[in-house]
Amino acid sequence: MRLGINLGYWGAGMDADNLAVAQEADRLGYDVCWAAEAYGSDAPTVLAWVAAQTERIDVGSAILQIPARQPAMTAMTAATLDSLSGGRFRLGLGVSGPQVSEGWYGVKFDKPLARTREYVEIVRKAMTRERLTHEGEHWTLPLPGGPGKALKLTVHPTRERIPLYIAAIGPKNLEQTGEIADGALLIFPAAAHLEETALRHIRAGREKAGLTMDGFDVCPTVPLALGEDVTALADMFRPYTALYVGGMGSRKQNFYNQLACRMGYEKEAAEIQDKYLAGDKQGAAAAIPHSLIDSTTLLGSVERIADGMRAYADAGVTTLTLAPAGFTLDERLAALRAGTEALERAGLA
């Protein structure tokens, strides 16, 4: 099992620290460094900045938001980042959610599966440097009846086939991801529930495409905190978990809330959402069961973290992306180093 890191969103006042974390992960031999975007910092700029100041570690978008860019623009960005980084770029895509897609980008959140499939087809074709033509439900290239002509990508990326990941939560999205992508970006993964909540759907998609799980990267993001008081460490992640389970998306379209339900927390997920949407964020955080946080994070001593890593590997994870937590840079770096030590102790390095 390989290790990655997730820097999250840029511009939250920890930019210099995030770069130091990425550089330390590069030195320690981590496999990939991911950066996210929503409606603040954009991922490509951050990844170019990180790639320019690291040597070996891959840089990946977790995620580039599909409503934010035309697919041909994403192909241009991927080719450019892969070229500038010397073949170290991984393209992670996602449709975001209805509030961001429609509120920030002005793009209707409709038919997300069909839109994602078509988007991936166009990106893949553009990356081959063929002349780009496409006739679909969401995009037609070139536009008919006008001066547009079929063009081909002028940039020569280091690799024609850049690894393509999709952020997926729901069963249908997971199945399609298995069918059309090289990897899946997962969030709130509990090792004990990974087969039923994710892997069986991904496997079905692979089988649909005549493929096996060989070479497919199962890549969940897991917060990591080093220390002896597991309860106190878990409490650090209550606001984060409450935001996603309680307040991300609308009451009817909160994919993270639905995931918590599929893991057996139906009653608790409803209470968390009710309190969060009513403005009681502290009450929502307090309503989160300790077991939900503990099962979707790596907390405690190096030995306990190693046990957790072994469980993820046994469940089918191939790249475990860590989000090292701490109140200071030194604490985050210590957590990062604990990750490599735990991997070795687990016999997974």
MOFEN-V901729 format. One record per backbone hydrogen bond with DSSP energy under -1.0 kcal/mol. NH is the residue of the N-H (numbers start at 1). CO is the residue of the C=O. E is the energy in kcal/mol with one decimal. If there is no record, write none. Layout:
# MOFEN-V901729
nh=<NH,NH>
co=<CO,CO>
e=<E,E>
This chain:
# MOFEN-V901729
nh=<2,4,5,6,7,18,19,20,21,22,23,24,25,26,27,28,30,31,33,34,35,36,46,47,48,49,50,51,52,53,54,58,59,60,61,62,64,66,68,69,74,75,76,77,78,79,80,81,82,83,84,85,87,90,91,93,94,101,102,103,104,105,107,110,115,116,117,118,119,120,121,122,123,124,125,126,127,129,132,134,136,141,165,166,167,168,174,175,176,177,178,179,180,181,182,184,185,186,193,197,198,199,200,202,203,204,205,206,207,208,209,210,211,216,217,219,221,222,224,225,227,230,233,234,235,237,238,241,242,243,244,245,246,247,258,259,260,261,262,263,264,265,269,270,271,272,273,274,275,276,277,278,279,280,281,284,285,286,287,288,293,294,295,296,298,300,305,306,307,308,309,310,311,312,313,314,315,317,318,319,320,321,322,323,325,332,333,334,335,336,337,338,339,340,341,342,343,344,345,346,347,348>
co=<318,320,32,322,34,14,15,16,17,18,19,20,21,22,23,24,25,3,58,5,60,8,42,43,44,45,46,47,48,50,51,31,88,33,90,35,92,94,65,66,70,71,72,73,74,75,76,77,78,79,80,81,82,59,163,165,64,97,98,99,100,100,101,108,111,112,113,114,115,116,117,118,119,120,121,122,123,126,151,141,139,134,91,183,93,185,170,171,172,173,174,175,176,177,164,217,166,219,190,193,194,194,195,198,199,200,201,202,203,204,205,207,206,213,182,184,186,321,323,298,300,228,229,230,231,234,235,237,238,239,240,241,242,243,254,255,256,257,258,259,261,260,265,266,267,268,269,270,271,272,273,274,276,275,279,280,281,282,283,285,289,290,291,293,223,225,301,302,303,304,305,306,307,308,309,310,311,312,218,218,2,220,4,222,224,328,329,330,331,332,333,334,335,336,337,338,339,340,341,342,344,343>
e=<-2.8,-2.3,-2.3,-2.2,-2.8,-3.0,-2.1,-2.0,-2.5,-2.5,-2.5,-2.2,-2.6,-2.1,-2.0,-2.4,-2.6,-3.4,-2.6,-3.0,-2.0,-2.4,-1.2,-2.7,-2.3,-1.9,-2.4,-2.9,-1.9,-1.2,-1.0,-2.1,-3.2,-2.6,-1.8,-3.0,-3.1,-3.2,-1.3,-1.0,-1.7,-2.1,-2.0,-2.5,-2.8,-2.5,-2.3,-2.8,-2.4,-2.0,-2.9,-2.0,-3.4,-2.2,-2.5,-2.4,-1.5,-2.9,-2.1,-1.8,-2.2,-1.6,-2.8,-1.6,-2.5,-2.2,-2.4,-2.3,-2.4,-2.6,-2.0,-2.1,-2.5,-2.8,-2.2,-2.8,-2.1,-1.5,-3.6,-2.8,-1.6,-3.0,-3.2,-1.6,-2.7,-1.6,-2.7,-2.2,-2.3,-2.4,-2.2,-1.4,-2.3,-2.3,-3.2,-2.4,-2.1,-1.4,-1.5,-2.7,-2.0,-2.3,-2.3,-2.2,-2.9,-1.5,-1.7,-2.3,-2.5,-1.9,-1.5,-1.4,-3.5,-2.0,-2.3,-2.4,-2.2,-3.4,-1.9,-2.3,-1.7,-1.1,-2.2,-2.6,-1.9,-1.5,-1.3,-2.6,-2.8,-2.2,-1.7,-2.9,-2.3,-1.5,-2.0,-1.7,-2.2,-1.9,-2.0,-1.2,-1.9,-2.3,-3.0,-2.0,-1.9,-2.7,-2.3,-2.6,-2.3,-2.4,-2.8,-1.1,-1.6,-2.5,-1.4,-2.1,-2.3,-2.3,-1.3,-1.1,-1.4,-3.0,-2.0,-1.0,-2.6,-1.4,-2.5,-2.5,-1.9,-2.0,-2.5,-2.3,-1.8,-2.0,-2.6,-2.5,-1.6,-2.3,-1.8,-2.1,-2.9,-2.6,-3.2,-1.8,-3.2,-1.9,-2.7,-2.3,-2.1,-2.1,-2.4,-2.2,-1.5,-1.2,-2.1,-3.0,-2.0,-1.8,-2.4,-2.2,-1.4,-2.5>
